[in-house]
Amino acid sequence: MKLNPLQNDRAAGVLVALAAGDALGAGYEFGAPLPDGAEVTMKGGGPFGFAPAEWTDDTSMAIPIAQALLDSASDAGSSSPAALTMVVRAWTSWAAEAKDVGAQTSSVIAAARRLAAASGREVQAEDFSAAAADFHSGTGRSAGNGSLMRTAPLALAYLDWEPSELMAAAGVVSALTHADPDAQDACGLWCVAIRHAVLTGQLDVRVGLPLLPGERAAVWLGRIETAEQSRPRDFTRNGWVVEAFQGAWSAIHYASLSAAGPAHLRAALEEAVRGGRDTDTVAAIAGGLLGAAYGYTAVPFEWRQRLHGWPGLRARDLMMLGMELGRGEGRRVASWPRPERQDYSMWGRTDALAQHPHDDGVWLGGVGSLGRVTELGIDAVVSLCRLGTLDVPGVAPEDHATFWVVDSAVEGDNAHGAFVLREAAAAVERYRAEGKTVLLHCVRAESRTPTVAALHGARVARISPLEALADLQRVLPGARPNPLFMKVLGEAETTTDTAAGGATRAGAQ
């Protein structure tokens, strides 16, 4: 599907925000609800000993769905037997080494393997569906939250399909492990809401209700209304798919009463974790929908920086999966973000380079300065333009911060322009606090780089961002932020003056 830049950002945000919520909740899993205002961090640990910023089974089971759908982009959607078999084989391999596999999912995987072995072949999607149906008929219930937690990639693969087809496909994929109608409905409703959010930027979990039979739609409407009158901590059985759905939506709804945009994404995921019990799953479910509404650019850098997990992926990999799934064209090695190198040869001189006048541990440059990272002893890179996968050699992934910001003075070309610029400045500050020498760059160091450098310089030198910019222009003569970025600096100056009690440059010195 042809996505506009903001839809592309939102598609890229689905899996990243899902994984961020998952990793945020991992260290609190099965704990009691936390008090309002309690700090929530990606501390890791929890009952299964996850590393800080490591995602859990929620994201690990979503990734094979995304990869299989991406590899079968020209096939018959998620209903393709080949795609579903790719998914279940990946789940089987993952379960053999996973730190945590849900009880119901584990039972289905084991039963499916026995069915395949009895037939003398590798496991197939049909083995999973049969095992899940047997589990449901044998227990009378199979409505755990294990299919809802992983369902988000389906929505990206079905952006160009009718919502009814997405609803049906979600039921099929749910039934690979969770055949209960509640699980299938929940996956369908959440997927349709994610699709709607990517396309429109709106959060509306009711958008799929007309696709359910009337009686089922009425039941789910009541459940949604209950969620909107509650908080995540009120759902004490959130291992059940219905209460996991309600917990995730209540976190989103409650946080929306006091926050918007990127602040809403953060507040809602923290609210989901503070709800307690199955914290990683409820936050992962919420994250998929929030990422669809607000995009990759709304996910805080401090959460993205070290985000990682099975099968050896990081935030950039999830961003790439989401983008390519949304486009529906499979893996395109010549199209960003997959190429090894990003070609800027048509941009003229890109070799601008200077030390920050207020912080000699920060270098400011164009994209050509990346070739001097080793020579200059650069430990961390903050990039404000598109790069290929091999454009920053010798720098650890967690020490390379990437931010999507378009050098445009048109309101709306950047989903969260001021937020992203401030986040980039905070990333510079974060790396400097770790004792790292930083390269801050865009393509030509003319607009994006000096804007972020001025925000950083203002904090370091305790001056206004506009004063910091004037100093920067003496070392970067070509620095001329566009009018929208100048507005951000002006507004930041007002904020800085207020916070500092109107401190002047002379007073700061």
Order of alpha helices (4+ residues) and beta strands (2+ residues): alpha-alpha-alpha-alpha-alpha-alpha-alpha-alpha-alpha-alpha-alpha-alpha-alpha-beta-beta-alpha-beta-beta-beta-beta-alpha-beta-alpha-alpha-alpha-alpha
